[in-house]
Amino acid sequence: MNTDRCNRAVAEPGVVGLIAGGGRLPFLVAAGARRHGLRVVCVGLAGYVDEPLAGEVDTFYSVAVARPGSWLRKLRRHGVTRAVMVGRVTKSHLFTPRRILQYLPDWRAFRIFYWRLRGKSIQTDTLLSALADELAAGGVILENSTMYCQDSLAEPRVMTQRKPSSQVERDIEFGWPLAKKLGELDIGQAIAVKEQEVIAVEAIEGTAEMIKRAGQFCKAGGWTLIKTAKPKQDMRFDVPCVGPDTIRDLAAGGGRCLVIEAGKTLILDKSQTLDLANQLGVVVIGVQGSLERP
């Protein structure tokens, strides 16, 4: 018997699914979807999702990170056929097929790792695309993760009171194409630059740890953090995000400028983040993918 088929309900146009990891972004998506008049059915990844999210959605389930079959059953039970997947999950925990075994995967997880990913390198984009394909096969289509929080996207301008110096402008011109190349190779999304030298490069550890490392290498401070979307960014997942913590970490590590991609980077708690940047003397600039600025 096809258990998925038995658990499927009639699709409801007024409902959306939320597959949630940790951090603030799932809260913003949930709030945005509800402002659009949608009922939000959330499956929160146990060990990652912040518990208060349960009070911000209409229906909440805690699910195992390596059991996508249970995500599908719970979502389809409520008529969900489209969903948004956002929030932090520690990439290193799921980086190899062997490592996922400790999470007691279900048959859909095995299909992803041993069928959809057979013969492929397990990079972030490849893994997430395979997951999206498996969810689609189960009747739930992943949508653009920014569609319910468009007002949180970075704008193509200097978004703070302080303007960049001429040296920072030169560092942006130097570092932007390098950061883009980093994304093209699916290594990371950010680099730290000072006086046209690369101080640090983001890899699997994430932006926060990279910022700390840059601060250790550049005790004099005054460096610039450049964070971009990938050249062919799939807006369904792994969209670049910054927020108040990014600004605090940057200022603590001596960074003085944050450069992000307009229209493809989410600023969590946007007004709070920009106010904090003004208080701490951090310049925040949004630029287009081609490095165009108004």
Secondary structure, DSSP 8 states (H G I E B T S, - for coil): --HHHHH-----TTEEEEEE-BSSHHHHHHHHHHHTT-EEEEEEETTTS-GGGGGGSSEEEEE-TT-HHHHHHHHHHTT--EEEEESB--GGGGSSHHHHGGG---HHHHHIIIIITTTS---HHHHHHHHHHHHHHTT-EE--TTTT-GGGB--SSB-SSS---HHHHHHHHHHHHHHHHHHHTTS-SEEEEETTEEEEE--TT-HHHHHHHHHHH-TT--EEEEE---TT--TTS---EE-HHHHHHHHHTTEEEEEEETTT-EETTHHHHHHHHHHHT-EEEEE-TT----
